Amino acid sequence: MSPGPVDPAAAAEAVASVPDGVLLVDKPVGRSSHDVVARVRRALGGRRARRVGHAGTLDPFATGLLLVLIGRATRLQPYLMALGKQYETVAQLGATSTTGDPEGEVTITGRIPPDPPSLPTGTVRQRPPAYSAIKIDGVRAYRRARRGEQVDVPEREVTVSAFEQLWREGDRAGFRIDCSSGTYVRSLIADLGDAYCLELRRTAIGPYAVADAHQLDAPPETWRVVSLLDALASVLPVVELDADSARRAGHGQRLELPAAPPVDEVALCHDGEPIAIGRREQDGRIHPVVGFRA
């Protein structure tokens, strides 16, 4: 039986009930992170509704967890992007790719890395792929590469806390990788020698797991959005303010908070409401630098 007509009033009510916060989406293959954000934005009523963004790009060939930020949660983007990541990848062995994935020009070498290969952990120096979103002189590296320009992406240090071969079947192998933000799994696999990422899936970002994510076509009335307060608490220690301090923080005034934890930044909240992110100054006072009151 086909579904009945959509009640516009009920649909509008469902959209209005979606709170500001973080929506966990399981990005499908073939869709860009921008596509996912556009889909969520349309579901919320278009550009004139609330701001929508994301915290960490996934390439179109990759699948898995994408944190979509709704409304005031977009102000948390740099903090959520800094969380560690977990990936599972299938590597094609005995071949290389100009992009490190199936979308590039593939060359069959026939040379198979040892089983198991040497898998680096700890602090790792890596060179991100030329086909990456890193900006070089203000231009995305992949744009320069697609124009045929020579792209020299500088090396960077990343942290790989776990790198495990899960299985090996002929010229393919599966790996699990836990790493810091900014790590390029395509580069980790390419550095094994004669290998590239055939499949890539992000399974976790900090405390968030893809098992809890929604499919892209899930309607707004089914969304389970991580509240703005819970999202803040996942990246910063929370300091509860009294009503007067909350008022002052909401106006950007510096606070004396001797009970605040000795860290550089804290989440300032009052009665379950996020007020601001506060940054500690040299004199010990807390300066609200990112506000959350509408």
PyMOL commands that set and color helices and strands:
alter all, ss='L'
color gray80, all
select helices_A, chain A and resi 8-16+33-43+71-81+141-146+185-190+210-212+220-222+228-233+243-250
alter helices_A, ss='H'
color red, helices_A
select strands_A, chain A and resi 21-27+52-54+63-70+85-93+95-97+106-108+122-126+135-136+139-140+156-169+172-179+195-205+208-209+214-215+226-227+238-240+265-270+273-280+286-291
alter strands_A, ss='S'
color yellow, strands_A
deselect
rebuild
show_as cartoon
